[in-house]
Amino acid sequence: RGVSQKTQPESRCPELLANYCDLLLRKTPLSKKLTSEQIEARLKDVLLVLKYVSSKDVFMRYHKAHLTRRLILDTSADSEKEEDMVEW
């Protein structure tokens, strides 16, 4: 039981990071309130944190699902930021 408690905090970390990226990249009150530079800085911060997460594949799975949904529903706030996330 003690071992599962140690691994538990990271298990949701990639999912939460992908959800946060989705909030920043989708047309939401948060993304409308922030400037383009602030959004870019926060996305770079997410990628910095992601360097220390062992399950990057989980982040990618969630991020791809969110990206697909944003593209299909045309809810992306900035297509340049979408491209930057793919390149970074």
C-alpha angles and dihedrals in degrees: 000000000000091000093054090051090056093052095040099082093057095045092077096033097089091046092050092048091051090048090051091050088050091053090051096045099041125075098266134142087258095053092045091052095052127072120241090254092052091051091049091050092050092048090052089050089054090052090049091054089045090061088069096047115095098204101062089149089067090052090050092050092053093040092052091050091051092045091051091051092048092050096046094046093038091232096134112128096205126011091198091060089049090055091046091054090053092048096045 
